[in-house]
Structures are given as C-alpha cells and as structure tokens.
C-alpha cells in the first residue's frame, strides 16, 4: 500500500482507541458451569450461522443440536434465545427455532443503516484517532490484502479467515471514534451482513458473484484515512459498502434465474 510521507501529525487531544463492547473473544468463566456452557453454545451456533454451515431458514431441532455440539438442553435453549435477540435466529412458538432467512429487502435495509453508522463513526475516528490507531489501520489493511479468497464453495475455512480479517479491517477503521454505542451497533450490523458476504465469497469464482478489486478499494480507503481526508474516506467507505449490496443483488438474481430454468 502506498503511504504518504506528508500525512499530517495527529491533532491534539486524541481519543484512545476503544475496544468494541461485546467483541467476541475467548469465553470467560465465573465458576458457573451452566453459564460457561451457554456461552460455548452461543459461540458455536453463531459461528455456524455466520459461516453458512447452518443455512438460512434451517430448522434448529434441539435433539439434533445436542448431538452436533455435545451440549445439553439448557445451554442450547439459552443460546438460541440470545441469538434470537440478535436477529440471527427466529423463534416460532411451539415449532421451535429456525435460522433467520436472507432476502434482498433485508440486505438493502442493512446497507442503508451500515452506511449511515459507519461513515458517522469514521468521521469521529479521523477527528479523534491517534498515531497508534493509524498504525492499526495500516496493519489491518496489510493483513487483509495478504489473505487469499477461498478456492471454492467447499473451502469454508479460507472463507472464514478472509471474513475475520475483513471484519477486523472495518472495525479498526472506526475503532478510534471513542463511542462504545457506535462500535456495538457496528458489530451487530456486521454480524447480519457477514452471512451475505459468506455466501458470495464462497462462490466468488462464479461469474454471477461480480467480484471487485476489493484490495484496491480497501487500500484507497486506508490512504484517505491516513491523509485525514474525511470527506473522501467516507465517500469511499459508503461506495464500498453499497457495491457489496449491488454485487449480492446480482448474485441472488442470477442464481434465482438459473433455478427457475432448471
């Protein structure tokens, strides 16, 4: 990535980089075995939903989940209820739980919210972020640029790694904003968007996926951030988020057309 030697010095009274509240790390234990098991169930279920191993609208039968994860009824039910509050699982009364569906209308709504929130957070981060934040942005972009896309739809682990580093880059961009609420809401929106990107990333070699040069897009955003060009950085970020929605729309429409003629 081309770096500018004439980047301005950080402004006075910089904000300390704030870790996103609710960020997913190693489970904590407090001596309560049920709490620990519920956290484990939550993380495993969430990971399988976000990475497509549990498909949209898949029915989540407790007995099958017990066999799949080796966990009991109580922690699984607690995890499902928690996932339902995050919009990743739907509770259907006596019928149990299903993985939340995906749709173009939902993706468009998410994109609108994500553009508004992330550009607001980026504006704050550029104004408040210090040199340490700049270094983290550079490092996150470099690591993502060196991460290859998966070789096909079965290469789930490569897709998971790319998504983790892509997510880390976008989170780092706004980490200097100083607002825990903005970071929390960003995490929730990214959780929802991750399912759509995973579908597309695993099928990126298909013509319908409309894969762009995301490495160049991320580099351009990084460059504008380091130059403290707020207007350009926000414009590039909003365009980047919107382009993902457009590509996903074309991908879904193409696959629906193939299915209808199959």
N, C-alpha and C positions, 0 to 999 in steps of 0.2 A: 504494500500500500504506500502510495506516495505521501510523505509527510511534509508539512510546510514549516520551514525554519523560522518564518516570520509570524508564527502564531502568537497572539497577544498573551502577555502574562496574566495569570488568574486575577480576577478582580478582588477587591477587599471583602472581608467578612464572608468567606466561602462557607458553604454548608458542608458538614461532614456527611460522607456517603452513608445512607441509611439502608440497612438490610431490609428486604421486603418482609413485612409481617406475614406470618403464615407460610413462609418459604419452606419448601419441602426438604428436610434434611433427615438425619438418622432419627428414628423414633426415640423419644425419651421415655424413661421408666420412672415410676414414682412408687414402686413397690406394689402396685395394684396389678395383678396378673391379667384381670379382665380388661383393664384399660389398655395395657400393652398389646393384648391380642386384638382388640378392636382397632387399634392404630395400625397394626400389621395388616388386618383385613382391609381396612380403608386404603392403605397404600397399594396393596396388591391389586385390588379391584380397580382402583383409579388408574393404575399403570396399564392394566389390560384394556381398559376402555379407551384411554388416550392413544394407545398404540395399535388399536384395531383388533386386538386378539378377542375382544368381546365386541361384536359388531353392533351398529346402531339397530335398535328395536329388538335385540336378542333378549329372550326371556331369561330372567335370573332366578332359577329354581334353587331354593336353599339346599336341598339334598345334593344337587349337583355341585354347588359351590363348596359344600363341606368336603366332598371328595376331591375337588380340584385344588383346594388350598389347605386341606387338613386342619380346618378350624371348626369350632362349634357353632351352634345356632346363635347364641347371644352376641358374640363379637361380629358375626356376619350381618345380623339384623341391624346392629348399631351402625356398622359401616355403610349399609345400604341407605339407612335413614339420613346419615350425614351426606352421602353422595347425592341424595335427592334434594337436599337444601342447596347444593351447588349446581343443580341443573344437569348433572351427568346421568342421573337415574330418575325414572318416573315411578311413583307408587301408584298402583292401580287397585287399591282397596283389597278385597278378598282375593284378587287374582295375583297379588304379589308385586314384583318389581320387573321393569324392563330397562334396558339401556336407552337413554334418550335418543330420539331419531335425529337425523340430519336433514336439512332442507335448504334450498336456495334462499327462501324468505328469511330463515333464521340467520344464515350466513350474512346476508345483506344488513340485517339489523345489528349483528355483532360488529360488522365492519364500520358502520356509522358510529357506533359507540366507541370503538377502538381508536378511530381516527381522532375523535374529539378528545378522548382521555390522554392518549399517548403524546399528541402534539402539545397539549397543555403541560404535561409532566416534563417533556423535553425542553420546553421554554424555560421552566423553572430550573431544570438541571443545568442548562447552559449558563444561566444567570448566576447560579449558586455553586456549581460543581468546582472542585479544586483540581490541582495537578494530579493528585492520586486518582481521582475519578477519570481524568483524561487518559492516564496510563491504563486503567482497567478497560476503558472503551477500546483502546488500541489492541490490547491483549485479546479481548473477546472477539474482535473482528478478525484478528490474525488466526486464532484457533479455528473459528468457523470456516474461514477461507481454505484452511488445510484439511477440512473434513469432507471426504467424498460422499456423494449421494449413493444410495443403495443400488445394487445391480439389477434388482427386480422386485416383484411383489412379494417374494418369499424371503427377501433379505431384511427381515424385521429389525434385527439388532443394529444394522447400519442405519436404518431409518430412524431408530430410536436415538442413536448417538447424534445424528445430524440435528434432529429436532431439539435435543437437550442443549446443544451448543447454539442453535439458532435462538432458542428461548433465552439463553443466558446473554446473548448479544443484545437483544431488545430490552431485557431487564436492566442490563448495565447502562444502556443509553440514558435511562431515566432515573438511575439509582441516586444521582446527585440532587434530585428535586427537593428532598427534605420533607416530603409528605408521606406519611405512612398510609393514609387512606388512598392516595393515588396509586401507590405500589400494590396495596391489597386488591384494589379493583382491577388493576392491570393483570395481576395473577389470575383472577377469576375469568377475565375475558380471554386470556391466553389459553387457559385450560380448555375453554369451549372451542377456540379456533384450532387448537392442536389436532383435534380429531379430523378436521377437514384437510389440514396440511398433510397429515399422515397418509390419508387416502391418496392424495395427489403425489406425494414424494415416492411412495412405494410403486406408483405407476408412471414415474417421470419419463420413462423411455417411450411411452406411448405418445403418438402424435397429438392426441386429444389433450394431453396434460399441459401443453403450451408452456414448457419450462423456459424461464427467462434467465438472463445472466445475473443471478442474484448476488454473486460475488462482487460484481461491479456496482450493483445497487447498494450493498452494504458498505463498500469502500467509499462511495460518493457521500453517503450519509455521515460516515465517520469523518471524512475530510471536512465537511461543512461544520460538524460539531467542534472539531479541533480549531477551526478558524473562528469559532463563536459567531457564525453566521446563522442566527436564529431563524430568520425567515426562510432561507434556503433549506436548512436542515429539516424544518417542519414540513415544508413543501415536499421534499424528497421522501420523508417518512410517510406522509399521508399517501403519496403516489405509490409507494412500495406496498403499503397495506391494501390499498384499493386494487392494485394489479393482481394481488393474490386472490381477491374475490372474483375478479374478471376471469382469471385462469380457471378457478374452480367451477365457475358457472359454465364455461365452455366444455370443461371436462365432464361434468354431470350431464349436460345436454347431449354431448356426443355419445356417451355410454347409453343414455336412455334411447337415443335414436337407433343404436345398434341392437338393443334389446327388443325394441318394437318391431324390428325387421327380422329378428331371429326366429 
